Amino acid sequence: MIRENKTKDISVVIPTVGEESLIKLIEDLKVGTVIPKEIIVVCPKKNFNLLNNKICKNVIVLKSMKSGQVAQRFMGIQRASYNIILQLDADIILKTNTLEELLRAYHLKGPKVAISANVKVFDFNNQIINSIFKENKIKKVFKFLGGGNINILDDKDEFRFDSWFVTYEQPNKSKYVNVIPGGCTLFNKKYYRNFDYYPLKGHAIGEDILNSIYLKQYGNKLYFEKKAVIFQPKSSGYDHVTFKQLFYFLLKMYIIKKIACKLVNGNIYRYHLWFIYFFIISIIKYMLK
């Protein structure tokens, strides 16, 4: 039986296409040290019947006419009954105290703050390839070519994770950051610009950067909480079996990060210099695989 003091006025919003991991995620939310009062799952129309046959009880299931992570999340946040929102990807694994740690950080730093979790990626298939292209070496070459600091959000601090070179790095302690991943984020919807901001179809590569920018433009600080741990599979959007997949990935990357650069009045010359270099490195990595 759920103890009343464990339940909090939190709406969890989960966009999904019917992943098998979704059921385990919902079950984990219901037995955590803090339990949300509302769980909203948003599924595209084409996957809805399949999902509805296996979804847990006491979960709100919404049918989205548009398929897409951001569009589905937008619909779920609109429907949410509570101001504090926890947005989750359907494929993550939570620890028992993850939500408790996110909420603790929010109460310390909020209300105009977005709290992100400490993401542990549990796929290491590209370990050898990644070790060839150390990020610090790439940065040195980029700087030598005239690129300067690759960060477009803040001239003083560099990005803290997968922002330009697709090597996932996070701070070694809890702190304010420039960009947060979108897979697990806690925020107050009163201070959030809720709209379908992702312009492309398919896997929403780079949406976390756009979301971070809009959060900051609405006055939020971004905070990384090391104690709030989640586990997440390596994104399939970065695994390219064919050259066609790689091409579409690079095209998406170019469009989304150019939008990001313009939103923050970044240096377009520096951005294009980065993209040329990133394009070459991506082709080399693909060929070595």
Steps between C-alpha positions, in 0.01 A plus 500: 500500500634847406574725795341841445814692594686337212267635231578846364323746269702401197388415146723259311482530121631214285488507119514147359454286191421197715845400623514184713702691759207736564317259734807454718550878514142556618534225760820660630328839529229344716741348754758779533585688819291783348195409293341740247125555523458489122662301219414600144602286204465646150502266203454558125170389350662219297644336814215579736302173492812292560595714798152517649486121535802480730515834685485508880190601694462853638702648214361765264553393140465766230478446125714739298407572139862599439789263552812652652666519837460876543145516358386219731672659800332832418159332508575329832618820670185677380289232666700489826310581821802615702758773449805286572571289193736206466558427133638153430602296198330161490825303481671617820545314827451685830659434836262486797602848620545675163185710522568579866846640414364701207228648721745577781722693258197679357389623844855620571553677166147572367244591398647644178737212444509182294667205672667228294608154609836327500478280190684172488520359147512122493624430148872499419508361145707792368757514778799435277390741225434778750840455659666586168336843483554650844284809542778715644714438189211591272446824691867594462490448123171687477647794692810501278278523190335813638192352661569634847281379783245259350230593752224724360301547822767645725835653403663400828390142563498208261214257454476230762388204287401382151490838329738508208720192482253238624717389790286494811666693783334629816633697797658304782282680754156661527505847345338746259564412136434639152311208351301212650386171344129472433459137605441583867428859599301652787364854467204728580266541204412855612851595390510288188427583138296199397472462124597255227840650427661214304467563124610162363348151482643182644749465783529837675876543481616817674162579659663528843710792380195685368305422816787630714507824303125556537515420872772761547320758285199462728719583799591155631839392625615151407629276778670161488429281804760227536305305766197455273617205292331348195614233256443547128594298190725665250282693257428309179502834320880497519550143374530493122481165323484650151646810339143621436433498875820694560402755234160566659661523843747763377222690321289509818802599706577787264141635501434472875830641618483783248160589651660487845783726388257758362277490809789605723660740246797270463785533255376348170853491352626305801200269477563415135868447569403257774252317276755448221740353750225291665390373157851379417546332838161328472586358156835371629335333802240337275767365264707360787196309626 
